[in-house]
């Protein structure tokens, strides 16, 4: 069974440009999460999808970040326009739905974003 | 506001010694706690998940305990090997399902 995959693995862009990150969760996982680690800090939550709906987007830093999950399968995270402080590693995770409880989250390898 | 702390930040042990990694959290209203391993430049690998109703979970040489009332979890790795060298992260799941991470403990096991 394929794990969580992310594309690209590394992106280098100039300040002001747009970047779109993609995450393919494990097949059948309704829950999809985006997290981010910026240099020297802990991994922080960005948002949570349940199928195609945003369950919680309290961690999104500002309106330059837009996440979508059309059809409840893969998700994209767009940063437009990118700023220097957006540099970091963006992780995607997925988990199975299970009533009111929360299951083990499985993480992708991450996308390293460098904004110059 | 939940805060997750991991002590120590770094640890170096000779091969064969047991590893003890600590994680504490300030809000005991958690759904579960997960321990992860991260190798340099790689993603996170889930090691153990402890539900809030459980006291411990075991997988091979790994054993994790959870004391929810005191806000503590400990990961034990028996008979450490050089391949255990990595950063170990603990994370608690809050009532909304999101993980809140500690900063991690960087472990080096010397041959």
HADDOCK unambig.tbl for C-alpha pairs under 7 A between the chains (distance, minus, plus):
assign (segid A and resid 41 and name CA) (segid B and resid 103 and name CA) 6.99 0.50 0.50
assign (segid A and resid 42 and name CA) (segid B and resid 101 and name CA) 6.35 0.50 0.50
assign (segid A and resid 42 and name CA) (segid B and resid 102 and name CA) 6.26 0.50 0.50
assign (segid A and resid 42 and name CA) (segid B and resid 103 and name CA) 4.89 0.50 0.50
assign (segid A and resid 43 and name CA) (segid B and resid 101 and name CA) 5.98 0.50 0.50
assign (segid A and resid 44 and name CA) (segid B and resid 100 and name CA) 6.80 0.50 0.50
assign (segid A and resid 45 and name CA) (segid B and resid 98 and name CA) 6.76 0.50 0.50
assign (segid A and resid 45 and name CA) (segid B and resid 99 and name CA) 6.84 0.50 0.50
assign (segid A and resid 102 and name CA) (segid B and resid 97 and name CA) 5.88 0.50 0.50
assign (segid A and resid 104 and name CA) (segid B and resid 49 and name CA) 6.44 0.50 0.50
assign (segid A and resid 106 and name CA) (segid B and resid 46 and name CA) 6.66 0.50 0.50
assign (segid A and resid 107 and name CA) (segid B and resid 43 and name CA) 6.50 0.50 0.50
assign (segid A and resid 107 and name CA) (segid B and resid 44 and name CA) 5.70 0.50 0.50
assign (segid A and resid 107 and name CA) (segid B and resid 45 and name CA) 6.93 0.50 0.50
assign (segid A and resid 108 and name CA) (segid B and resid 43 and name CA) 5.77 0.50 0.50
assign (segid A and resid 109 and name CA) (segid B and resid 42 and name CA) 5.48 0.50 0.50
assign (segid A and resid 109 and name CA) (segid B and resid 43 and name CA) 3.77 0.50 0.50
assign (segid A and resid 110 and name CA) (segid B and resid 43 and name CA) 5.85 0.50 0.50
